[in-house]
């Protein structure tokens, strides 16, 4: 059918319409969902960084201790 009528695809594209089959539609929707999830992850990451930076400014001593403990070598405590 597409071989007979070339405008079958050109006309919908000119109107910003995409023709698709059900299988392709599922793949497109899954890709869209993954894109939305990545955008949400990025926004949450940005918010977490902003909160962390605000807390570091509000409580500088606590922040320094957390940083020191994070980089301190791990020591196993022995039971008595």
Secondary structure, DSSP 4 states (H G I P E B T S, - for coil): -TTT-THHHHHHHHTT-----HHHHHHHHHHHHHHHHHHHHHHHHHHHHHHHHHHHHH-HHHHHHHHHHHHSPP-PPPP-
